[in-house]
């Protein structure tokens, strides 16, 4: 009789462990907020960026490289050939398509600052438009987006001035324009750093707290024709082909 009681106690203990572990599993595998997934696209990972890093992280790196080569252009302003080469390097970091001859061997990441920062803005706005977005995300995203717009306008000016440098026959004009490009790329870099601070403040205010989103969820989010977002882990490779859905 004692033996059977002992077996019963062991059985109940094992059953308790089994239930407890399954409850923990349920908690740890709970899907994140859709709004947080979009923030993760900017800050953690995206599918077509270098090393699948976040879109905003890519923009930060490209901004730094652009400023670096704008500095090189000014430092080598006595040499027209070097000056123009580094201005082309700035172009490569801003938008690689501008200098196809450098597409695969330019100093930038090959993604482009303009593309990366614009996509970052889009995903932060997607976060704000999500049904589960907090008021914190909604308010912060709109302000963040407006600041990105300022940077994009400045970036278009950088492109315009860089074309003028490449086409110019006046050494003096090249020097003046290069100085301006250096100033603008530094302003972009400073702006990106401020954007990073702002997004960190937004994340810190989230309740429930924002946690780094797993790639499973980052790359499994699709947008339906209705505009709604949902997870589809079976169609990550083809963007939901054949299901009537598509991936951003």
Backbone as CSV, one residue per row, in Angstrom:
resi,resn,N_x,N_y,N_z,CA_x,CA_y,CA_z,C_x,C_y,C_z
1,UNK,0.827,-1.198,0.000,0.000,0.000,0.000,0.872,1.263,0.000
2,UNK,1.915,1.209,0.808,2.855,2.331,0.860,3.493,2.545,-0.505
3,UNK,3.785,1.425,-1.171,4.422,1.475,-2.498,3.525,2.221,-3.483
4,UNK,2.231,1.889,-3.487,1.304,2.524,-4.430,1.125,4.011,-4.132
5,UNK,1.158,4.355,-2.825,1.070,5.773,-2.466,2.285,6.543,-2.984
6,UNK,3.444,5.921,-2.876,4.679,6.553,-3.348,4.625,6.770,-4.854
7,UNK,4.150,5.744,-5.563,4.034,5.840,-7.024,3.071,6.960,-7.403
8,UNK,1.968,7.056,-6.642,0.967,8.085,-6.921,1.539,9.484,-6.718
9,UNK,2.354,9.654,-5.671,2.989,10.944,-5.402,3.946,11.319,-6.532
10,UNK,4.747,10.334,-6.962,5.698,10.572,-8.063,4.956,10.949,-9.329
11,UNK,3.850,10.243,-9.597,3.051,10.501,-10.796,2.495,11.925,-10.777
12,UNK,1.974,12.336,-9.620,1.426,13.686,-9.509,2.508,14.745,-9.687
13,UNK,3.700,14.448,-9.168,4.817,15.394,-9.294,5.220,15.557,-10.761
14,UNK,5.297,14.410,-11.469,5.655,14.449,-12.890,4.592,15.203,-13.683
15,UNK,3.332,14.950,-13.351,2.232,15.636,-14.025,2.311,17.137,-13.776
16,UNK,2.642,17.512,-12.535,2.774,18.926,-12.191,3.882,19.587,-13.013
17,UNK,5.036,18.902,-13.115,6.141,19.433,-13.904,5.750,19.593,-15.362
18,UNK,5.053,18.596,-15.896,4.642,18.615,-17.299,3.731,19.815,-17.574
19,UNK,2.757,20.011,-16.699,1.825,21.129,-16.870,2.544,22.461,-16.724
20,UNK,3.434,22.547,-15.730,4.160,23.793,-15.467,5.030,24.181,-16.655
21,UNK,5.755,23.195,-17.204,6.627,23.463,-18.333,5.839,23.905,-19.547
22,UNK,4.679,23.302,-19.743,3.846,23.694,-20.872,3.271,25.092,-20.698
23,UNK,2.960,25.458,-19.453,2.482,26.807,-19.199,3.571,27.824,-19.482
24,UNK,4.807,27.513,-19.085,5.936,28.398,-19.354,6.143,28.542,-20.848
25,UNK,6.046,27.407,-21.557,6.224,27.431,-23.009,5.192,28.326,-23.658
26,UNK,3.959,28.263,-23.161,2.895,29.090,-23.712,3.199,30.573,-23.518
27,UNK,3.756,30.905,-22.362,4.071,32.298,-22.069,5.216,32.790,-22.938
28,UNK,6.281,31.993,-23.070,7.472,32.433,-23.780,7.287,32.458,-25.287
29,UNK,6.292,31.747,-25.804,6.088,31.732,-27.245,4.940,32.638,-27.668
30,UNK,4.448,33.446,-26.769,3.361,34.352,-27.104,3.826,35.342,-28.164
31,UNK,3.019,35.528,-29.182,3.389,36.431,-30.276,3.503,37.866,-29.771
32,UNK,4.455,38.620,-30.283,4.609,40.020,-29.863,3.528,40.892,-30.487
33,UNK,3.427,42.099,-30.022,2.521,43.062,-30.629,2.954,43.328,-32.081
34,UNK,1.982,43.502,-32.956,2.288,43.834,-34.349,3.064,45.151,-34.413
35,UNK,2.681,46.104,-33.584,3.385,47.390,-33.569,4.845,47.217,-33.194
36,UNK,5.121,46.304,-32.282,6.501,46.061,-31.863,7.295,45.348,-32.954
37,UNK,6.620,44.536,-33.730,7.301,43.862,-34.845,7.773,44.889,-35.867
38,UNK,6.942,45.877,-36.151,7.340,46.922,-37.101,8.515,47.745,-36.557
39,UNK,8.505,48.015,-35.267,9.652,48.700,-34.660,10.894,47.822,-34.814
40,UNK,10.709,46.517,-34.651,11.816,45.577,-34.822,12.379,45.582,-36.231
41,UNK,11.541,45.827,-37.224,12.036,45.907,-38.601,13.024,47.062,-38.755
42,UNK,12.783,48.124,-38.026,13.693,49.262,-38.072,14.937,49.041,-37.220
43,UNK,14.754,48.440,-36.036,15.833,48.404,-35.061,16.551,47.060,-34.931
44,UNK,15.966,45.990,-35.459,16.570,44.672,-35.248,16.933,43.954,-36.542
45,UNK,15.965,43.708,-37.406,16.259,42.938,-38.619,15.230,43.175,-39.713
46,UNK,15.716,43.141,-40.940,14.872,43.207,-42.129,15.517,42.322,-43.194
47,UNK,14.704,41.769,-44.076,15.175,40.698,-44.941,16.174,41.087,-46.029
48,UNK,16.093,42.286,-46.578,16.948,42.593,-47.731,18.109,43.531,-47.412
49,UNK,18.336,43.815,-46.127,19.453,44.674,-45.743,20.743,43.856,-45.618
50,UNK,21.910,44.517,-45.619,23.164,43.794,-45.396,23.134,43.050,-44.059
51,UNK,23.404,41.767,-44.092,23.397,40.916,-42.895,22.033,40.890,-42.204
52,UNK,20.991,41.238,-42.942,19.622,41.242,-42.410,19.492,42.079,-41.137
53,UNK,20.248,43.154,-41.067,20.157,44.019,-39.898,18.974,44.980,-40.046
54,UNK,18.653,45.689,-38.969,17.527,46.595,-38.996,17.710,47.719,-40.005
55,UNK,16.598,48.198,-40.541,16.640,49.258,-41.547,17.279,50.532,-40.997
56,UNK,16.926,50.904,-39.786,17.491,52.116,-39.215,18.970,51.936,-38.881
57,UNK,19.352,50.741,-38.469,20.768,50.461,-38.199,21.573,50.628,-39.489
58,UNK,21.005,50.164,-40.600,21.643,50.326,-41.904,21.767,51.804,-42.252
59,UNK,20.723,52.570,-41.998,20.753,54.002,-42.283,21.832,54.705,-41.462
60,UNK,21.958,54.336,-40.197,22.992,54.925,-39.333,24.384,54.697,-39.918
61,UNK,24.637,53.475,-40.347,25.953,53.136,-40.882,26.234,53.870,-42.183
62,UNK,25.235,53.935,-43.060,25.413,54.641,-44.333,25.641,56.135,-44.097
63,UNK,24.949,56.709,-43.132,25.121,58.136,-42.825,26.538,58.428,-42.362
64,UNK,27.087,57.530,-41.564,28.444,57.690,-41.063,29.468,57.608,-42.192
65,UNK,29.257,56.666,-43.107,30.171,56.503,-44.240,30.095,57.715,-45.173
66,UNK,28.897,58.234,-45.394,28.721,59.398,-46.258,29.486,60.598,-45.709
67,UNK,29.362,60.844,-44.413,30.074,61.967,-43.796,31.581,61.754,-43.871
68,UNK,32.009,60.530,-43.647,33.436,60.214,-43.696,34.032,60.573,-45.055
69,UNK,33.338,60.211,-46.132,33.876,60.470,-47.471,33.682,61.915,-47.912
70,UNK,32.711,62.599,-47.356,32.585,64.034,-47.602,33.789,64.746,-46.986
71,UNK,34.211,64.266,-45.822,35.413,64.811,-45.192,36.645,64.559,-46.062
72,UNK,36.751,63.346,-46.590,37.883,63.014,-47.466,37.917,63.926,-48.686
73,UNK,36.743,64.239,-49.219,36.672,65.106,-50.395,37.234,66.488,-50.073
74,UNK,36.855,67.022,-48.915,37.338,68.342,-48.508,38.837,68.308,-48.208
75,UNK,39.283,67.254,-47.539,40.700,67.128,-47.195,41.584,66.990,-48.431
76,UNK,41.014,66.446,-49.491,41.770,66.265,-50.735,41.307,67.223,-51.828
77,UNK,40.793,68.378,-51.431,40.232,69.333,-52.391,41.279,69.904,-53.346
78,UNK,42.560,69.775,-53.000,43.624,70.258,-53.890,43.765,69.370,-55.123
79,UNK,43.244,68.149,-55.036,43.355,67.179,-56.124,41.953,66.914,-56.681
80,UNK,41.688,67.436,-57.879,40.352,67.313,-58.476,39.915,65.859,-58.616
81,UNK,40.835,65.011,-59.021,40.498,63.604,-59.229,40.057,62.942,-57.923
82,UNK,40.811,63.175,-56.851,40.465,62.592,-55.554,39.169,63.188,-55.001
83,UNK,39.037,64.505,-55.180,37.837,65.169,-54.693,36.589,64.544,-55.324
84,UNK,36.596,64.416,-56.641,35.427,63.858,-57.338,35.207,62.385,-56.983
85,UNK,36.305,61.652,-56.760,36.169,60.249,-56.400,35.425,60.116,-55.069
86,UNK,35.796,60.943,-54.098,35.144,60.842,-52.793,33.700,61.370,-52.823
87,UNK,33.430,62.311,-53.683,32.046,62.760,-53.844,31.208,61.630,-54.436
88,UNK,31.796,60.861,-55.349,31.087,59.686,-55.874,30.872,58.651,-54.774
89,UNK,31.824,58.579,-53.855,31.657,57.667,-52.723,30.480,58.116,-51.844
90,UNK,30.336,59.419,-51.696,29.182,59.940,-50.958,27.900,59.524,-51.667
91,UNK,27.889,59.660,-52.979,26.723,59.258,-53.761,26.399,57.779,-53.551
92,UNK,27.457,56.959,-53.516,27.258,55.517,-53.340,26.583,55.204,-52.021
93,UNK,26.952,55.915,-50.975,26.341,55.654,-49.667,24.918,56.204,-49.597
94,UNK,24.672,57.271,-50.349,23.333,57.862,-50.337,22.355,57.028,-51.157
95,UNK,22.802,56.632,-52.358,21.949,55.851,-53.257,22.835,55.177,-54.303
96,UNK,23.163,53.905,-54.127,24.108,53.201,-55.004,23.748,53.243,-56.483
97,UNK,22.458,53.367,-56.801,22.032,53.370,-58.198,22.591,54.561,-58.973
98,UNK,22.973,55.599,-58.262,23.508,56.803,-58.919,24.857,56.530,-59.564
99,UNK,25.628,55.646,-58.958,26.968,55.332,-59.476,27.059,53.823,-59.735
100,UNK,26.439,53.346,-60.820,26.422,51.904,-61.102,27.800,51.279,-61.222
101,UNK,28.792,52.076,-61.610,30.154,51.537,-61.730,30.736,51.164,-60.377
102,UNK,30.147,51.682,-59.292,30.606,51.370,-57.936,29.632,50.454,-57.206
103,UNK,28.676,49.927,-57.921,27.597,49.168,-57.296,28.117,48.081,-56.351
104,UNK,29.160,47.376,-56.773,29.643,46.230,-55.993,30.923,46.499,-55.215
105,UNK,31.569,47.632,-55.457,32.838,47.871,-54.761,32.955,49.282,-54.172
106,UNK,31.853,49.969,-54.021,31.893,51.281,-53.388,32.066,51.152,-51.884
107,UNK,32.335,52.251,-51.188,32.584,52.201,-49.745,31.330,52.019,-48.903
108,UNK,30.176,52.311,-49.480,28.932,52.155,-48.733,28.539,50.698,-48.595
109,UNK,27.419,50.453,-47.952,26.954,49.083,-47.718,26.260,48.485,-48.932
110,UNK,26.003,49.338,-49.932,25.326,48.857,-51.126,23.810,48.911,-51.017
111,UNK,23.304,49.451,-49.927,21.861,49.542,-49.714,21.362,50.967,-49.952
112,UNK,22.088,51.909,-49.422,21.744,53.311,-49.624,21.064,53.945,-48.419
113,UNK,21.580,55.094,-48.014,21.030,55.796,-46.862,19.583,56.209,-47.099
114,UNK,19.303,56.760,-48.266,17.957,57.263,-48.553,16.936,56.134,-48.479
115,UNK,17.239,55.016,-49.083,16.328,53.867,-49.059,16.126,53.368,-47.632
116,UNK,17.210,53.281,-46.878,17.142,52.743,-45.515,16.363,53.650,-44.571
117,UNK,16.625,54.953,-44.638,15.954,55.859,-43.701,14.479,56.018,-44.073
118,UNK,14.173,55.997,-45.374,12.780,56.098,-45.807,11.992,54.855,-45.385
119,UNK,12.600,53.687,-45.525,11.935,52.446,-45.117,11.773,52.398,-43.601
120,UNK,12.742,52.920,-42.872,12.624,53.000,-41.411,11.400,53.818,-41.028
121,UNK,11.244,54.960,-41.680,10.076,55.812,-41.423,8.783,55.053,-41.703
122,UNK,8.751,54.334,-42.830,7.543,53.590,-43.194,7.154,52.594,-42.109
123,UNK,8.144,51.875,-41.587,7.838,50.833,-40.608,7.469,51.396,-39.241
124,UNK,8.048,52.525,-38.899,7.638,53.163,-37.647,6.200,53.675,-37.781
125,UNK,5.832,54.142,-38.960,4.448,54.558,-39.188,3.512,53.355,-39.226
126,UNK,3.985,52.232,-39.786,3.188,50.997,-39.739,2.914,50.622,-38.282
127,UNK,3.921,50.803,-37.445,3.764,50.499,-36.018,2.666,51.363,-35.420
128,UNK,2.691,52.640,-35.756,1.697,53.570,-35.204,0.289,53.263,-35.694
129,UNK,0.175,52.726,-36.917,-1.135,52.430,-37.495,-1.671,51.058,-37.092
130,UNK,-0.855,50.266,-36.415,-1.285,48.931,-35.999,-2.387,49.036,-34.951
131,UNK,-3.306,48.065,-34.964,-4.427,48.089,-34.028,-3.985,48.030,-32.576
132,UNK,-2.837,47.383,-32.331,-2.382,47.237,-30.951,-1.359,48.298,-30.535
133,UNK,-1.215,49.341,-31.355,-0.245,50.396,-31.033,-0.691,51.178,-29.799
134,UNK,0.262,51.463,-28.933,-0.029,52.279,-27.755,-0.083,53.747,-28.168
135,UNK,-0.638,54.569,-27.311,-0.658,56.015,-27.565,0.764,56.553,-27.654
136,UNK,1.645,55.967,-26.870,3.058,56.339,-26.888,3.649,56.164,-28.292
137,UNK,3.391,55.022,-28.921,3.913,54.747,-30.265,3.255,55.670,-31.293
138,UNK,1.950,55.853,-31.188,1.237,56.694,-32.144,1.778,58.117,-32.165
139,UNK,1.956,58.688,-30.990,2.429,60.077,-30.886,3.899,60.183,-31.298
140,UNK,4.715,59.277,-30.795,6.154,59.332,-31.070,6.448,59.106,-32.555
141,UNK,5.728,58.191,-33.182,5.975,57.851,-34.583,5.721,59.033,-35.511
142,UNK,4.673,59.786,-35.250,4.349,60.922,-36.112,5.441,61.990,-36.043
143,UNK,5.913,62.264,-34.836,6.997,63.229,-34.672,8.275,62.711,-35.330
144,UNK,8.532,61.424,-35.143,9.727,60.784,-35.713,9.695,60.872,-37.231
145,UNK,8.545,60.614,-37.811,8.379,60.641,-39.254,8.663,62.030,-39.833
146,UNK,8.185,63.063,-39.164,8.420,64.432,-39.641,9.911,64.766,-39.634
147,UNK,10.617,64.295,-38.623,12.059,64.542,-38.564,12.804,63.785,-39.659
148,UNK,12.318,62.594,-39.995,12.916,61.847,-41.105,12.694,62.596,-42.414
149,UNK,11.524,63.186,-42.582,11.230,63.944,-43.805,12.234,65.075,-44.013
150,UNK,12.622,65.720,-42.928,13.624,66.797,-43.002,14.951,66.233,-43.497
151,UNK,15.329,65.082,-42.977,16.587,64.447,-43.381,16.531,64.021,-44.845
152,UNK,15.382,63.537,-45.294,15.246,63.131,-46.692,15.363,64.329,-47.629
153,UNK,14.796,65.444,-47.247,14.931,66.660,-48.055,16.399,67.087,-48.144
154,UNK,17.083,67.013,-47.033,18.505,67.364,-47.013,19.307,66.391,-47.874
155,UNK,18.909,65.132,-47.856,19.609,64.115,-48.638,19.471,64.363,-50.139
156,UNK,18.288,64.811,-50.556,18.086,65.136,-51.967,18.974,66.309,-52.376
157,UNK,19.172,67.256,-51.472,20.068,68.380,-51.750,21.501,67.895,-51.879
158,UNK,21.903,66.946,-51.037,23.245,66.368,-51.125,23.452,65.733,-52.498
159,UNK,22.452,65.005,-52.976,22.540,64.369,-54.295,22.683,65.420,-55.385
160,UNK,21.882,66.468,-55.309,21.931,67.534,-56.315,23.302,68.202,-56.347
161,UNK,23.823,68.515,-55.177,25.136,69.165,-55.102,26.252,68.234,-55.563
162,UNK,26.118,66.963,-55.271,27.159,66.011,-55.689,27.211,65.896,-57.209
163,UNK,26.043,65.911,-57.851,26.025,65.895,-59.321,26.701,67.146,-59.878
164,UNK,26.465,68.273,-59.211,27.064,69.535,-59.656,28.584,69.478,-59.548
165,UNK,29.092,68.847,-58.491,30.544,68.705,-58.328,31.128,67.866,-59.459
166,UNK,30.496,66.738,-59.744,30.999,65.821,-60.772,31.019,66.493,-62.143
167,UNK,30.013,67.330,-62.424,29.900,67.959,-63.747,30.722,69.247,-63.870
168,UNK,31.094,69.841,-62.748,31.760,71.143,-62.757,33.161,71.095,-63.370
169,UNK,33.505,72.179,-64.055,34.858,72.356,-64.594,35.642,73.386,-63.782
170,UNK,34.987,73.949,-62.800,35.615,74.965,-61.959,36.092,74.346,-60.651
171,UNK,37.395,74.392,-60.450,37.962,73.835,-59.224,37.431,74.578,-58.000
172,UNK,37.328,75.881,-58.111,36.842,76.692,-56.997,35.402,76.305,-56.638
173,UNK,34.586,76.101,-57.658,33.198,75.711,-57.413,33.125,74.330,-56.748
174,UNK,33.975,73.430,-57.189,34.014,72.087,-56.594,34.315,72.161,-55.095
175,UNK,35.247,73.007,-54.730,35.646,73.142,-53.328,34.486,73.686,-52.486
176,UNK,33.822,74.715,-53.004,32.698,75.324,-52.280,31.572,74.306,-52.093
177,UNK,31.244,73.581,-53.161,30.160,72.601,-53.100,30.510,71.433,-52.176
178,UNK,31.776,71.032,-52.199,32.217,69.928,-51.334,32.118,70.306,-49.862
179,UNK,32.466,71.549,-49.563,32.320,72.039,-48.178,30.858,71.961,-47.738
180,UNK,29.962,72.334,-48.648,28.534,72.298,-48.327,28.047,70.865,-48.139
181,UNK,28.530,69.964,-48.975,28.155,68.551,-48.864,28.635,67.979,-47.529
182,UNK,29.832,68.353,-47.134,30.359,67.900,-45.845,29.450,68.363,-44.707
183,UNK,29.042,69.628,-44.758,28.179,70.177,-43.721,26.836,69.442,-43.682
184,UNK,26.273,69.184,-44.844,24.962,68.535,-44.919,25.021,67.083,-44.457
185,UNK,26.092,66.377,-44.818,26.207,64.979,-44.374,26.437,64.901,-42.865
186,UNK,27.119,65.903,-42.311,27.282,65.938,-40.857,25.937,66.204,-40.184
187,UNK,25.138,67.083,-40.762,23.807,67.356,-40.214,22.931,66.105,-40.285
188,UNK,23.061,65.349,-41.368,22.326,64.090,-41.482,22.729,63.118,-40.387
189,UNK,24.033,62.995,-40.172,24.537,62.076,-39.155,24.057,62.491,-37.772
190,UNK,24.122,63.784,-37.485,23.626,64.289,-36.193,22.128,64.026,-36.057
191,UNK,21.408,64.203,-37.170,19.973,63.969,-37.152,19.627,62.518,-36.888
192,UNK,20.398,61.626,-37.483,20.175,60.193,-37.282,20.444,59.807,-35.827
193,UNK,21.476,60.388,-35.245,21.772,60.110,-33.832,20.619,60.567,-32.940
194,UNK,20.031,61.715,-33.267,18.892,62.206,-32.490,17.681,61.297,-32.687
195,UNK,17.490,60.818,-33.907,16.396,59.888,-34.174,16.556,58.609,-33.365
196,UNK,17.785,58.157,-33.247,18.046,56.959,-32.448,17.676,57.198,-30.989
197,UNK,18.057,58.353,-30.471,17.710,58.686,-29.079,16.193,58.724,-28.900
198,UNK,15.515,59.295,-29.880,14.053,59.423,-29.792,13.372,58.054,-29.820
199,UNK,13.865,57.162,-30.667,13.234,55.838,-30.751,13.508,55.043,-29.470
200,UNK,14.676,55.238,-28.873,14.985,54.558,-27.617,14.070,55.051,-26.494
201,UNK,13.796,56.347,-26.486,12.885,56.909,-25.481,11.492,56.324,-25.661
202,UNK,11.043,56.214,-26.921,9.738,55.631,-27.195,9.666,54.189,-26.702
203,UNK,10.713,53.422,-26.992,10.753,52.018,-26.591,10.724,51.884,-25.070
204,UNK,11.460,52.736,-24.386,11.520,52.675,-22.917,10.175,52.991,-22.268
205,UNK,9.325,53.727,-22.964,8.026,54.114,-22.405,6.949,53.057,-22.638
206,UNK,7.242,52.046,-23.437,6.213,51.065,-23.772,5.775,50.245,-22.559
207,UNK,4.472,50.016,-22.481,3.872,49.214,-21.411,2.713,48.419,-22.008
208,UNK,2.836,47.084,-22.118,3.930,46.246,-21.612,5.255,46.554,-22.314
209,UNK,6.367,46.260,-21.638,7.689,46.619,-22.153,7.968,46.035,-23.531
210,UNK,8.699,46.817,-24.306,9.157,46.330,-25.611,10.309,45.358,-25.388
211,UNK,10.260,44.227,-26.069,11.351,43.263,-26.026,11.818,42.992,-27.443
212,UNK,13.106,42.714,-27.598,13.642,42.422,-28.927,12.839,41.305,-29.571
213,UNK,12.386,41.546,-30.788,11.509,40.602,-31.483,12.331,39.543,-32.202
214,UNK,11.919,38.294,-32.059,12.615,37.193,-32.733,12.417,37.290,-34.241
215,UNK,13.417,36.793,-34.990,13.340,36.830,-36.448,12.142,36.051,-36.971
216,UNK,11.744,35.028,-36.239,10.575,34.250,-36.650,9.379,35.171,-36.876
217,UNK,9.200,36.116,-35.983,8.078,37.039,-36.088,8.395,38.196,-37.034
218,UNK,9.633,38.670,-37.003,10.028,39.774,-37.875,9.839,39.414,-39.347
219,UNK,10.227,38.176,-39.695,10.167,37.763,-41.092,8.889,36.992,-41.429
220,UNK,8.017,36.820,-40.435,6.786,36.078,-40.672,5.561,36.957,-40.751
221,UNK,5.762,38.279,-40.736,4.633,39.194,-40.770,4.271,39.533,-42.211
222,UNK,3.015,39.354,-42.571,2.558,39.697,-43.912,1.394,40.665,-43.832
223,UNK,1.200,41.387,-44.918,0.080,42.325,-44.980,-0.935,41.798,-45.979
224,UNK,-2.158,41.691,-45.565,-3.224,41.203,-46.421,-3.709,42.312,-47.358
225,UNK,-4.376,41.939,-48.449,-4.909,42.962,-49.367,-5.805,43.983,-48.667
226,UNK,-6.406,43.572,-47.555,-7.266,44.483,-46.795,-6.462,45.548,-46.054
227,UNK,-5.156,45.324,-45.972,-4.299,46.245,-45.227,-3.972,45.760,-43.839
228,UNK,-4.650,44.718,-43.400,-4.386,44.134,-42.086,-3.087,43.332,-42.108
229,UNK,-2.466,43.230,-40.921,-1.220,42.473,-40.787,-1.484,41.189,-40.011
230,UNK,-0.795,40.109,-40.399,-0.904,38.869,-39.642,0.372,38.062,-39.826
231,UNK,0.569,37.077,-38.955,1.740,36.205,-39.057,1.413,35.016,-39.944
232,UNK,2.361,34.690,-40.830,2.224,33.525,-41.698,3.616,32.916,-41.831
233,UNK,3.921,31.943,-40.993,5.268,31.388,-40.945,5.543,30.388,-42.053
234,UNK,4.530,29.987,-42.791,4.721,29.007,-43.864,5.019,29.647,-45.203
235,UNK,4.885,30.970,-45.284,5.023,31.632,-46.578,6.065,32.740,-46.558
236,UNK,7.058,32.617,-45.681,8.047,33.683,-45.556,8.892,33.834,-46.804
237,UNK,9.164,32.733,-47.483,10.082,32.781,-48.612,9.470,33.389,-49.860
238,UNK,8.119,33.267,-50.020,7.507,33.776,-51.239,6.515,34.907,-50.976
239,UNK,6.553,35.442,-49.730,5.706,36.579,-49.415,4.224,36.258,-49.408
240,UNK,3.906,34.952,-49.238,2.502,34.597,-49.148,1.894,34.282,-50.491
241,UNK,2.724,33.950,-51.495,2.216,33.640,-52.821,1.222,32.510,-52.759
242,UNK,0.110,32.698,-53.449,-0.899,31.663,-53.505,-1.874,31.718,-52.337
243,UNK,-1.692,32.664,-51.416,-2.604,32.741,-50.261,-3.471,33.991,-50.327
244,UNK,-3.233,34.819,-51.351,-4.004,36.055,-51.443,-3.446,37.132,-50.557
245,UNK,-2.234,36.916,-50.024,-1.593,37.902,-49.166,-0.252,38.296,-49.761
246,UNK,0.330,39.342,-49.206,1.638,39.761,-49.702,2.447,40.340,-48.558
247,UNK,3.753,40.402,-48.794,4.670,40.860,-47.739,5.225,42.215,-48.120
248,UNK,5.332,43.145,-47.156,5.868,44.479,-47.450,7.340,44.370,-47.821
